[in-house]
Amino acid sequence: MTGIYTYSVTILMAVAVLAAILVLMRLLHNRRLQSAQGVIQRLGNTALRDLGEQALPDKELREQELVAARPSLFGIPYVAWISTALFIPGAFLIIFFANLIYPYDPPDTGSEAWIAYRAPAAFQAQGRSLVRHELLIPKGKRITESDRLLVEEALRNRFNVPPGEVLGTLLILSVFIFILLYHINILYPTGTEKNKNLILIYLTILIVLVGAKISLFYGMFSPFLIPLPWAGMVITVFVNRRLVPLTMLTTLIFVFLQAPFDFGLFLVLLSGGLVSGSWVRQARRRDELMYASLLVGLVMGGVFLCQSILNGHQLSIVLPDAVASLSNGVMAGFLTMLTLPAFERLFDFASPFRLMELLDLNTPALSELFLKAPGTYQHTMAVASIAGRVANEIGANGLLVRVGAYYHDIGKMFNPLYFIENQVGDEDQHDELGPVASAAVIRSHVTLGIRLARRIGLPGPVEDFIPEHHGTSTIEFFYHKSKQQQSEIKSERVFKYSGPKPQSKETAILMIVDSCEAACRVLKGRDEKEVRKLVNRIAYGKLEQGELDDSGLTIGELQKIIDLLTDILQSAGHQRIAYPSDKQSGADESRQSNLRIVSQRGGSDTDSST
């Protein structure tokens, strides 16, 4: 009963701590919303101060300072191999830690063993042969003189490990890590994303190995509390659930390199790791994560009881480990919530829970966009809906694409009337500017958007949509206008976005959908043939210009995107019935005038106004 009482108190304390953390997170979230409103107001005063012929953004908004890729160690060449070269020795050191640094002195006779004492290597003592990892003194036992001498002998023989065992351990580590690396290369061909995911997986494996060492070798807590379900949840949330089975199996093999194999423990931990990956993938809110963790705990507890009954164990004896199995699953959800902010900041990830928060249309940035640039806001909502659906259909991250689409044009709120979708009537703000100045104004929405994104704390993957949905494309309308005026063009770079090109399938999808949705608005008719012709021209134009080179999109995926976009845009262009009381002729004429202006500029497919 004492063990059950201890576990119950531990769980209640954990729940209380979690509740306090959730309250603190809510308070910090509200404070962040209030500060974001002030940032938007201050940034609006520093947008473009002087719209003359040579108007350029404020010096703080220089594109080379803001559009440049965020500095990150994950973009360093060969970082995957470097991290692998560091991981294998790191895991090896954890497994052989007791051989290199025996972490305790021989205990005093008559004292109580506060940890379990195991043999770090095979040796002979007191007339018997002891194998590596064999239990010498259980935790809590009163130390006798014989026990003290046994530990001293273990200390003297800690380096007595056969070379074959050392080489075999290194070989097993290397083989399974390279199998894991091979599968990650298939799922993530591009460098930065692959490197982040690989290092996160390595980190979670090392944390589990440390927990297993403390539990299995030193007996500090029940081995059924080894945090493998937590590792499965973290990998599912941040990386890919398809990597969970291989990672869980690899981690368990590494765990039992440092302790005798226990099939019951293996079965319970493996079930927890696999189930956590399957159920957490559907979680989009933090309460859903906690519900999933409860189910994981029930599965682990159930598996433990089943294998205990099959082995004929008495329930009263195994009850503490059954409670530990249940607690492991439940605590995995708590640990995941506690570590999410750290991993998001350390690896520049965007968890599904953070993305769901950013979908709220009442956030300060989206509210201001609606008020200051309503045309851009409506275009953004349409693009987000289409792009999210397209991404889901080709197996990309639809939630990330939808959130990225919401924020990709937030920089337009600072100079909304210089973008055609926000203009009313025939007046065009660009009539007062030359081509170079107009191009600078158009480009500035990217730099302003990036600055705002960083000030309000948007995750890096969401911020990436702001520059990458334009890539390095040319602002065609003002470039050709400059050539028609026969004005001297010192550099074509003033008419180009600074990039980078899309670095993921998600940003590439937004680039294509954004251009196609805006360009499709100027079509007089939306029959399937005309829409497909337009979508093909834009999508394959991006491909020929090299804008999709770094995205990881395949030709098959690009064609599927074209087919989906054609169906969606053609369906969205249905005609309305003209009711007799409809008195919108004047408004229709004004709208047609605006559409003709977009058509003359080349629309969004040439990136002149978006």
N, C-alpha and C positions, 0 to 999 in steps of 0.2 A: 504493500500500500504506500510505503514511503516513496518508491520510485514513481508511482502514478501521481502522487501529490506533487513531487518535484517537477514532473513534466507538465502538469496542469498549470502550476504557478508560472513556469517558463513561458507557456503559450499565452497566458493572460498578460504577462509583462510585455511580451512582444506585440500583442494587439494594442496595448495602451501606448507603447512607443510609436507604433505605426499611426495610430489616430492623431497623436501630437504632431507627427511629421506631416500628415495630410493637411491638418489645420494650418501649419506654417507654410506649406506649399500654396495653399489657397490665398493666404495673406500676401505672399510674395507675388502671386499671379495678379492679384488686384492692383498691387503697387506698380507692377510692370505695365499694366494697361494704362494707368494714369500717367506714367512717365512717357509712354509712347505718344499720347496725345500732345504733350508738350514738345516732343521731338519733331513731330510733323509740323507743328506751328512754327517752330524756330527754323526748320529746314526750308519751309516755304519762303521765308524772307531772304534766303541766300541763293535762290535758284539762279535766275539769269537777270542781272541787274541792268544790263545795257544792251538793248537789242538794235545795235547799229549794224553797218555793213560787215564790220570785223568782229561782231559779237561772239564771244566765246564764254564757256562756263567759268564760274568763279575758280580761282586757282586751287581751292580745296577740292574741286570736283574734277581735277585732271584725270582723263581716262586711264592714262598709264598707271596712275596710283590706285584707282578704284576697280577698274575692269580686270586688271591683272589677276591671275589665279591666286587664291589665298595660299600663303606659305604653309606648307605641310610636309612633314617628314614622310608621309605616305606616297608622295610623288617622287621620292628619290629613286634613281635607277637601281635596279637589282635589290630593292628593299625586301622583296619576297624571299630571295635567297639568303640575304643577310639575316632576316628574322628566323628563317629555318635553321641556319647555321648556329644561331644563338639558342634556339628553342631546344634542340636535341641535347646539347650539353647541360642546359638548365634542367630538363626533365631527368637526365642521367644523374645529376647532382642530388636532386630530391630523392630519387630511388636509392642511391647509395650514400645518403647523407650521414647515416649512423656509422658507416665505415670510415668516412673522411673526418667527421667531427662527432665523436661520441658525446652526446649532449648532456651527460650527467656523470658525476663522480660516484664511486662506490658508496652505497647508502650506509648509514650508521646502524649498527646492530641495535635492535629494539625499537627503531623508528618504524613508521608506517610508510609503505611505498606510495608516493603520490602520483606516480605514473607506472605503467607496465614496463617491465624490462624484458627485452627480447635479444636473441643472439644476432649480432650484426653479420656474423660469418660462422661457418661450420668450425667446430673445435671439440676437443675432448677434455672433460673435466669431471672429477669426482667419480671416476669409473664408468662414465657413460659418454656416448657420442651425441653431440648436439648439432642440429642442422641450422642453416641460416633461417632467421625469422622465428625460430622456435621460442615459445614463451618460457622465460626464466623465472620471473616473479610477477604474479598478477597485481594489478593496481589494488591498493588497500591492504595488502598482506603485511603482517608484522615481520620485520626483517630479522632473520637469524644469522648467526656467524657463517653458516654454510652458504646462505644466500649472498652474503657480502663477498665471500671468496669467489663465488660463481660469477658475480658481476665483474670482479677484478680480472678474472681469467678471460671473460668476454672482451674486456677493454684491451687486454694485451693481444688478442687474436683478431681484432677488428679488420686488419688488412689481409686476413687469410682467405681471400676470395679467389677462386680459380680464374685464370685468364679467360678460359672459355665462357664462363658465366658473364664476365664483363663484356666480351665481344658479342656474345649472343644477345645481351640486353641492348647494346648499341645497334645491332642489326635489326632487332624487332622495332625499336624506336624509329629507325630510319625508314624501314619498309612501309610501315603504316603511315608515317608522316608524308612520304612521297605519294602514297595512294590518295591521301587527303588532298595534297597539293594538286594532284592531277585533276581531281573532280572540281576543285575550286577554279582551276584554269578553264575548265569547260563552261562553268556557269558565269564566270566573270573574266572575259578576255581582256578587258581594259585594265591598265595598271593601277591607278589610284584606288578604285573600288575593290579590286582584288586584294591589294595590299592591306587595306583597312580591315576587310573581313578576315583575312588570314591571321593578322596579328591579334584580332579579337578572339578568334578561335584558340590560338596558342595561349593567350592569357587565361581564358576560362579553363583550359586543360590544366595549366600549371596550378591554378587556384584549387581545382578539384584534387590534384595530386598532393598538394600541401595538406588539404583537409584529410585526405586518406592516410597520409603519413602520421598525422597527429592522432587519428582515430585508430588505425589498424596496428601501427607499430608501438605507439606510446599509450594507447588505451585511454585517451583523455575524454572521449565521448563515444557513444554507440556508433559502430560502423554503418548502421542503417541511417545515420544522419549525414553521411558523405553527400555534399551538395551537387550531385549529378543532375537531378531535376532542374535545379537553378541554371546549370549550364545549358540544358536543353531549351529552357525558356529564353535565355539571353540570345542564343544562336537563332532561334525562331524569330524573335522580335527584330533583331538587327541584321541578320545575314540571310539565311534561306532555310526553310524547314526541310528541304530535300537533303541538306547536309547533316541533319540531326542524327539519323540512324548510324551513319558511318562515324561521325564524331563521337557519339555515345559508346559505340563498340570499341573504337580506338582508345578512348579514355579508360574504359574498364580494363582493357588488356594492360594498359600502363599501370593501373591501380594494383593489379594482382602480380605485377613484377616486384612489388615491395611487400607482399604478404602472401601467406598460403591461400590457395584458391578455395573459395567457399561458394558452392553452387547456389545456395539459397540467397546469399547476399548479392551475388551476380544477377540472379533473376529479379530480385526486388528492385535493385538500382536500375537495371536495364529497362524494366517496365515503366518506372518513373520517368526516366529520360525520354523514352519513345512517346509515352502518352502526353508528356508536357509539350513536346513539339507538335503533336497532332491537334491538341485542344487550344493551345495558346494562339495558334495562327489565325483563329477566327476572332480573337479579342481585339476590340477597337477602343474600349474604354477601360479605365483602371479597375472598375468594379467587376468587369467581365474577366479580367486577369485573375482577380482574387477568387472568383467562382471556379475558374479553370484549375487553380492551384488546389482548391478543396477537393475537386474530383480526382486530381493526381494523387493527393494524399489517401483518398479512399481506395484507389486502385492499388497503391503500394501496400497499404495495410491489408487489403484483401488478399493480394498475392502472397504476402508473408504468412498470413494465417493458413492459407491453403497448403503451402509447402511445409509448414510446421505440422499440420494435421497429417499430411502424407508421410512425414518422417516419424510420426508417433510422439511428438513432443507434448509435454503437459502445458496447458494453457497458462497456468499460474507462473510457470518458469519463463515462458517466452513473451508474456504480456508487456514487459518494459520495451522489448525490441519492436513489438507490434505498434505500441504507442509512438516509438521513435520513427517507424516507417511512415505512419500517418502524419506525424509532425513534419517530417522531411518534405512531403509534398506541399503541405500548407505553408511552411516557412519559405519554400521556394518562391512563392508568389510575393511574400513580404520582401525577401532579398532582391528579387527582380525589380520591384518598385523602388527600393532604396538605391540600387546601383544604376538604374536607368539614367538619372541626370548626369552621373559621373561618366558613363560611357558615351552619352550624347555629346558632352563637352569634350571629352578626351579624343574621341574618334570622329567628331563632327557628323554624327548620325542624326537622323530624324525618326524617332520611334512612331509607330502607328498612333499612339496615345497623344503625342505632341501634334501630329498632323491633324487628328480629329479636332483638337482645340483650335487649330488654325483655320478649320473649315467654318468656324462661326462667323457669319456675315456681320456681326456686331463688333468685331475687333476694330480698334481705332483706325487702322490703315484702310480697311475696306469701307468703313463708314465714311471716311474723308474722300475716298475715291468716288463713292456714290454721289456725294454732294458736289464735289468740284469737277468731276469728269464723268457725268452720267453716261455719255456715249461709250467711253472706254469701259465703264463698269458693265454695261449690257453686253458689249463684245466679249469681255472677260468671262462673264457667266456662260455665254454660249460656247466659247472655246473650251472652258473647263469641263462642261458636260460632255462635249464630243470627244475631247482628248482622253478623258478618263475612261470612257467606254472603249475607245480604240486601244488604249494601253492594256486594258484587261483582256481584250480579245487576242492579243499577241503574246500574252504572258508577262508583260511588264508590270511595274508597280502603278496601278491605276490611281490609288489614293495619293501617292506622291505627285503624279502628273496633275491631278485635279487641284491640289493645293498650290503647286507651282504655277498653274494657269491663273489661279486667283490673284497671285502677287506679281506676275511677270511684267505688268505694265504700271505698277504703282507709282513709278516716277513721273507719269503723265499728269498726275494731279497738280503739279507745281506750275505747269504751263499748258493747261488743257486746251486753250483755244488755238494752239498751233498744231493740233491734230484734228484731222478732218472729221472724225466721228463725233467730236464735241462742238463743231461749228454749226451755227444756226443762220440760215439765209445764205446770201451770195458773198458776204464779206469774208475775205481770207487774210489772216494775219501775215501770211508770208508775202503778200503783195508789197509790204513795206521793207522787205529784206532782200538782200542779194542771195544767190544760191549758196555761197559758202556759209553765210550766217544762218540761213534756213537749215542747212545740213547740221550745223552745230547745235541748233535748238532741238532738232529731231534726235540727234545722238545723245543729247543731255539727259533724256528721260532714262537712259540706261544707267548713267553714272549717279543720277539723283536716286534712282530706284535702289541701286546697290548700297548707297550711303544710308538710305532710310532703312533698308533691310538689316544692316549691321547695327544701326542704332536701336532698333526695336527688338533685336535678338532673334531674327528669323534663323532657323537652322541652315547650315551650309548647303545641303542638298536642295533646299527651297530657293535659296539665294542664287544658285547656279542657273536657274531658269531665266533670270533677268538678262544676263549677257548672252547666254548660249542660245536662246531662241532666235536671236538675230545672227549669231555667228560672226563671220567676217564679210557679210553680204554688203552690197553697194546700195546707197540711197539713190536709186536710178533716176527718179524724176528730177531732182536738183542737179545731179551730175550732167544729165542731158541738157537741162536748162542752161547750165553754165557753158556747155559747148556751143549751144545755139546762139548765145550772146557773144560768142567768140572772146570770152574773157580768158585771161591767162590762168591756167590751172597749175599751180606750183607742185602739187602732189595730189594724186587721186585718193590718198589716204584720208583726206578731209571729208570725203564722201563715203567712207567705209566705216562700218562698225568695227570696234577693236577686238571683238571676239571674247573668249575663245569659241571655236566651233563646238557643237554639241559633243559632250564627253560621255553621254549615256543614251540609251534608247529612249528614256523618258523625255529628256530635253529635245531630242531629235523629233519625237512625236509632236511635241508642242510646236516646234518650228514649222512643221508641215501643216498641222491643223490650223494654226494661227493665220498663216498665209492663205490657205484655201478658204477658210470661213469668211475672211474679209473680202477676198477677191470674188467669191461667189455672190456677194451682195449686189454686184454691178451687172450680173447677168440678166438680160431681158427675159429670157425664158430659162426654166430649170429642167429641161428634159434630160434624160439619162445620158444621152450622147454628148451634149454640151458640157454637163458637169464633169463627166469622166475625162473629156478632153482637157478641161481646165486643171483638174486635179493631177492628171498625168504630167502636164506641162510643168506645174509647180514642183511636184515631188521629184521627177527625174531631173528637173533643172537644178534643184538643190544637190542631187547626186553628182551631176556633171561638174558643178562648181566646186566640188570637194567638201561641201559643208557637212556631209554625213560620214566622212572618212573615219573619224574617231569615235563614232557613236556606238559601234557594235551591231548596227542593224544589218540584217542580211537582205539580199534581193527578194527572197521569198516573203520576208516580213514587210518589206516596203510595198510589195504588190498587194499584200493583204490589207495594209493600211489604205492604199489607194481604193481598193474595192469597198472597204467599210466606209470611207469618207464619201465616196460617190453615192452609196445608198443613203447615208444619213443626210447629206446636203441636198440631195435630190428630193428626199421626203420632206425636208424642212422648207422647201420652196413652194409649197402649195398656194394656190390662188384663193383669195377671199371673195365671197359673194358681195356684189355691190348692192346694198340695200337702198331703196328709194329715198330714205331720210338721211342717207349718208352725205354729209356736206364737207367732205375732206378734200375736194378737188384742189383747193389752194395749197393745202399742206402736202398733198401728193406731188404737186408740181415742184414745191420747194425741195422735197426729198429727192425727186428725180434729178434736180439741179445738183444737189450734193453728190449723188451717185455718179453723175457725169464728171464731176471734178475728180473723184477718186479714180474713175476710169482713165482720165487724162494723165493722172500722176502714175498710173500703173498699179494702183492698189497695194495691198499688203504683200502680194506675192513678190513684189520687188523691194519690199521693206522701205517704202518711202514714208509711210505715215504710222507705222506700228512699232 
